[in-house]
């Protein structure tokens, strides 16, 4: 090939290479932005964006009895709350399970806490906490014995009447005294953004317990209208309030790993006969009858379902908010409900990224 032709070909090759390089750079830069059209692909892409792991002194996770298989042993957890042992209608503990056998590195690292629950019976809570009744002392003894094979015990009493606040706090004090010094007493409390006249006074409970877990979830719940389970703005207000009442070393921010779905109509309901007649007429139905089932018909109904949830990136935003507020402990309700990919975004002090892993992460970060 002659020299002029060779020079022309070389110039064309450089031009084409430059154009391809520019197109690739455009694709890479837009890779951080949501892709319009497919929300599933959006979520996948958001979750691939790498950021260095957030470091917490403590990471707590709730493990439901019977769901031990949800653990792989690689989770960066320091504490596992084994859920749970309810109080029976007689004011005594139900059967206390043996501690779960933890897999992998968790066996040597994670502390185990047995969770004692009373979730929805204010009358039972009153009778168990009232010092003038015989149940309280016996229940405290039951809980101390339940903690013998665990590193700690957590009290999750969610229906204590406001009038029984002093009974509750005194009960926690008695329980703390009865537990060996080596056992951790933690208390789960509902989310609050301001002072409320109820039994869950953050400052009073923090003065007794070793850890206070703020259950910062169910901003919207099954019986409310649709909405986030725990929005970042709502969480920020909760953490700011909690920090004024609970010292940093005792405060644990409880975060959800679950979502909720609401439908715009509830179809399972009792019907008056004239409503049934209206349905038959409006939908042009032909009811059937037999002696076993009685009268019966079926029809289809469209239902709009609204789903609120957190993906890895939005959970990471909440974790980052905790660290920005100098909160060094977080808890997750509950293990097995979230994405296992979340764990690579969190570390605890006794975990260190290997040089090879760190190098590959740095390379990936540079590519992004």
C-alpha positions in Angstrom: 0.0 0.0 0.0 1.4 3.4 -0.9 2.3 5.9 1.8 -0.6 8.3 1.2 -3.1 5.4 1.2 -1.5 4.0 4.4 -1.8 7.4 6.1 -5.4 7.8 5.1 -6.3 4.3 6.4 -4.5 5.0 9.6 -6.4 8.3 10.1 -9.7 6.5 9.4 -8.9 3.8 12.0 -8.1 6.4 14.7 -11.4 8.2 14.0 -13.4 5.0 14.3 -11.6 3.9 17.5 -12.2 7.4 19.0 -16.0 7.2 18.2 -16.3 3.7 19.8 -14.4 4.9 22.9 -16.7 7.9 23.3 -19.8 5.7 22.9 -18.5 3.3 25.6 -17.8 6.2 28.0 -21.4 7.4 27.5 -22.8 4.0 28.3 -20.6 3.7 31.4 -21.6 7.1 32.7 -25.3 6.4 32.2 -24.9 3.1 34.0 -25.4 4.9 37.3 -28.8 6.2 36.2 -32.0 4.3 36.4 -33.0 2.6 33.1 -36.4 3.7 31.9 -39.0 1.1 31.2 -38.2 -2.0 33.3 -38.3 -1.6 37.1 -36.8 -5.0 37.8 -33.8 -4.2 35.7 -33.7 -0.8 37.4 -33.4 -2.5 40.8 -30.8 -4.9 39.6 -28.7 -2.1 38.2 -29.0 0.0 41.4 -27.9 -3.0 43.5 -24.7 -3.5 41.4 -23.4 0.0 42.2 -20.5 -0.7 44.6 -19.7 1.4 47.6 -17.4 0.5 50.4 -19.0 -1.5 53.3 -20.4 0.4 56.2 -18.8 -0.6 59.5 -20.8 -1.1 62.7 -19.7 -2.1 66.1 -22.7 -4.4 66.5 -25.1 -5.9 64.0 -28.2 -7.7 65.5 -30.5 -10.0 63.5 -33.8 -11.7 64.5 -33.9 -15.4 63.8 -37.3 -17.0 63.9 -37.4 -20.5 65.5 -37.7 -23.0 62.7 -35.9 -20.8 60.2 -32.3 -21.7 61.2 -31.6 -22.8 57.6 -31.9 -19.1 56.5 -28.4 -18.6 57.9 -25.3 -19.3 55.8 -22.8 -18.5 58.5 -21.2 -15.7 56.5 -23.5 -12.9 57.7 -21.6 -10.1 59.5 -23.7 -10.5 62.7 -22.5 -10.0 66.2 -25.8 -10.8 68.0 -28.7 -13.1 67.1 -32.1 -12.7 68.8 -33.8 -16.1 68.8 -37.5 -15.4 68.5 -39.4 -16.1 70.6 -40.9 -17.4 73.8 -44.4 -16.1 74.6 -46.1 -15.8 78.0 -48.9 -18.2 78.4 -52.4 -17.2 79.6 -51.4 -18.5 83.0 -48.5 -16.0 83.3 -45.7 -18.4 82.8 -43.3 -18.9 79.9 -44.0 -21.3 77.2 -41.4 -24.0 76.5 -37.9 -22.5 76.0 -36.1 -23.9 73.0 -32.5 -25.0 73.1 -30.1 -22.5 71.5 -29.8 -22.9 67.7 -26.6 -24.3 66.3 -25.1 -21.5 64.2 -23.3 -22.3 61.0 -19.8 -21.2 59.9 -18.1 -18.2 61.5 -21.2 -17.2 63.4 -20.8 -20.1 65.8 -17.6 -18.5 67.3 -18.6 -14.8 66.8 -22.3 -14.2 67.4 -23.9 -13.9 70.8 -27.3 -15.5 71.3 -30.2 -13.8 73.0 -33.5 -15.5 73.8 -36.5 -13.2 73.1 -39.4 -13.2 75.6 -42.6 -11.8 74.0 -46.0 -10.4 75.0 -47.3 -8.8 71.9 -51.1 -8.2 72.0 -52.7 -8.8 75.4 -52.7 -5.8 77.7 -54.6 -7.6 80.4 -52.0 -10.4 80.5 -49.2 -7.8 80.7 -51.0 -6.1 83.6 -51.4 -9.2 85.6 -47.8 -10.3 85.0 -46.3 -7.0 85.9 -48.5 -6.0 88.9 -46.3 -6.5 92.0 -49.4 -7.2 94.2 -50.2 -10.3 92.2 -48.2 -13.6 92.4 -47.3 -13.8 88.7 -44.6 -11.2 88.5 -41.9 -12.8 90.7 -42.5 -16.2 89.2 -42.2 -14.8 85.7 -39.0 -13.0 86.4 -37.5 -16.3 87.8 -38.7 -18.1 84.7 -36.9 -15.6 82.4 -33.7 -15.7 84.4 -33.7 -19.5 84.0 -34.5 -19.2 80.3 -31.4 -17.1 79.8 -29.1 -19.8 81.3 -28.1 -21.3 78.0 -27.9 -17.9 76.1 -25.7 -14.9 76.2 -28.6 -12.6 77.0 -32.3 -12.1 77.1 -34.5 -9.6 75.2 -37.8 -8.3 76.5 -40.3 -7.6 73.7 -43.5 -6.6 75.5 -45.6 -4.6 73.0 -48.9 -4.1 74.9 -48.0 -2.8 78.3 -50.8 -0.4 79.4 -49.6 3.2 80.0 -50.8 3.0 83.6 -48.4 0.1 84.2 -45.3 2.1 83.1 -43.8 2.0 86.7 -44.6 -1.7 87.0 -42.8 -2.4 83.7 -39.7 -0.4 84.6 -39.5 -2.0 88.1 -39.9 -5.4 86.5 -37.0 -4.7 84.2 -34.9 -3.6 87.1 -35.7 -6.8 89.0 -34.9 -8.8 86.0 -31.5 -7.0 85.5 -30.6 -7.7 89.1 -31.6 -11.4 88.8 -29.5 -12.0 85.7 -25.7 -12.8 86.0 -23.5 -9.8 85.2 -22.3 -11.7 82.1 -25.8 -11.8 80.6 -27.0 -8.9 78.4 -30.5 -7.5 79.0 -32.0 -5.8 75.9 -35.4 -4.3 75.5 -37.3 -3.7 72.2 -39.4 -0.5 72.2 -41.7 1.0 69.6 -40.6 3.8 67.3 -41.2 7.3 68.7 -40.5 10.8 67.2 -41.6 12.6 70.4 -42.3 12.0 74.0 -45.5 9.9 74.6 -47.2 9.1 77.9 -46.9 5.4 77.8 -44.8 2.5 79.3 -42.0 2.9 76.8 -40.0 5.8 78.2 -36.7 5.5 76.4 -34.7 7.3 79.1 -36.1 5.2 81.9 -35.6 1.9 80.0 -32.1 2.9 78.9 -31.2 3.5 82.6 -31.9 -0.2 83.3 -31.1 -2.2 80.1 -27.8 -2.9 78.4 -29.3 -2.3 75.0 -32.4 -0.5 73.7 -33.6 -1.7 70.3 -35.8 0.9 68.6 -38.2 -1.0 66.3 -38.1 1.6 63.4 -40.6 -0.2 61.2 -44.3 -0.5 60.6 -44.6 3.2 59.8 -47.5 1.8 57.8 -48.8 -1.6 58.8 -51.4 -4.2 57.8 -54.4 -2.2 59.1 -53.3 1.2 57.9 -53.4 2.7 54.5 -50.6 1.9 52.0 -47.2 3.5 52.6 -43.6 2.8 53.3 -42.7 0.4 56.1 -39.9 2.7 57.1 -39.1 5.8 55.1 -35.7 7.5 55.4 -37.3 10.8 56.6 -39.3 9.0 59.2 -36.3 7.0 60.4 -34.2 10.2 60.6 -36.7 11.8 63.0 -36.9 8.6 65.1 -33.1 8.4 65.5 -32.8 12.1 66.3 -35.3 11.7 69.1 -33.8 8.4 70.4 -30.3 10.0 70.6 -31.7 12.5 73.1 -32.9 9.8 75.4 -30.5 6.8 74.9 -26.8 6.9 75.2 -24.9 5.9 72.0 -23.5 2.7 73.4 -26.9 1.4 74.2 -28.9 2.5 71.2 -29.6 -0.1 68.5 -31.5 1.0 65.4 -34.0 -1.7 64.3 -34.5 -1.8 60.5 -37.0 -3.9 58.4 -36.0 -6.4 55.7 -39.6 -7.0 54.7 -42.1 -5.2 52.5 -45.9 -4.9 52.6 -48.7 -5.2 50.1 -52.1 -3.5 50.2 -55.0 -4.2 47.9 -57.5 -1.5 47.2 -60.5 -3.6 48.2 -61.3 -6.4 50.7 -63.6 -9.0 49.2 -64.0 -11.4 52.1 -67.0 -9.9 53.9 -70.5 -10.7 55.0 -73.2 -9.7 52.4 -76.8 -8.6 52.9 -79.2 -10.4 50.6 -80.0 -7.3 48.5 -76.2 -6.9 47.9 -76.1 -10.5 46.5 -79.1 -9.7 44.3 -77.3 -6.6 43.0 -74.1 -8.7 42.2 -76.1 -11.3 40.3 -77.9 -8.7 38.3 -74.9 -6.4 37.5 -72.6 -9.2 36.6 -75.2 -11.4 34.9 -74.4 -14.4 37.0 -76.2 -17.8 37.2 -76.1 -19.1 40.7 -76.0 -22.9 41.4 -77.4 -24.9 44.3 -76.8 -28.2 45.9 -77.6 -29.5 49.3 -74.0 -29.7 50.5 -72.9 -26.1 49.5 -76.2 -24.2 49.3 -76.4 -21.4 46.8 -73.1 -20.4 45.2 -71.7 -18.3 42.3 -68.3 -17.1 41.3 -67.1 -14.0 39.5 -63.8 -12.2 38.7 -62.9 -8.9 40.3 -59.9 -6.7 39.5 -57.8 -5.7 42.5 -55.0 -3.1 42.5 -52.2 -4.1 44.8 -49.8 -1.5 46.2 -46.4 -2.8 47.4 -43.8 -0.9 49.5 -40.4 -2.4 50.2 -36.7 -1.8 50.5 -34.0 -3.0 48.1 -30.3 -3.2 48.9 -29.6 0.4 48.0 -32.5 1.9 50.1 -31.5 -0.3 53.1 -28.0 0.9 52.6 -29.2 4.5 52.7 -30.8 3.8 56.1 -27.6 2.2 57.4 -25.6 5.2 56.2 -28.1 7.5 58.0 -27.4 5.6 61.2 -23.6 6.0 60.8 -24.0 9.7 60.0 -25.9 10.0 63.3 -23.0 8.1 65.0 -25.2 5.2 65.8 -22.9 2.1 65.8 -25.4 -0.7 66.2 -28.3 -1.8 63.9 -30.7 -4.7 64.1 -32.7 -6.4 61.3 -36.2 -7.8 61.4 -35.9 -10.5 60.3 -33.2 -12.8 59.0 -34.3 -14.6 55.8 -36.6 -11.8 54.6 -34.0 -9.6 52.9 -31.5 -10.1 50.1 -28.3 -11.9 51.0 -26.5 -9.5 48.8 -27.0 -6.9 51.5 -24.4 -8.4 53.8 -21.5 -7.5 51.5 -22.3 -3.9 52.2 -21.8 -4.1 56.0 -18.9 -5.0 58.2 -18.2 -5.5 61.9 -14.8 -4.7 63.5 -13.6 -8.3 63.6 -14.2 -8.8 59.9 -11.6 -7.6 57.4 -11.7 -7.5 53.6 -9.0 -9.7 52.2 -6.4 -8.0 50.0 -7.6 -9.8 46.9 -11.2 -8.8 47.6 -10.2 -5.2 48.3 -8.2 -5.1 45.1 -11.1 -6.4 43.0 -13.5 -4.0 44.7 -11.2 -1.1 44.0 -10.9 -2.1 40.3 -14.7 -2.3 40.1 -15.1 1.1 41.7 -12.7 2.6 39.2 -14.7 1.1 36.3 -17.9 2.7 37.6 
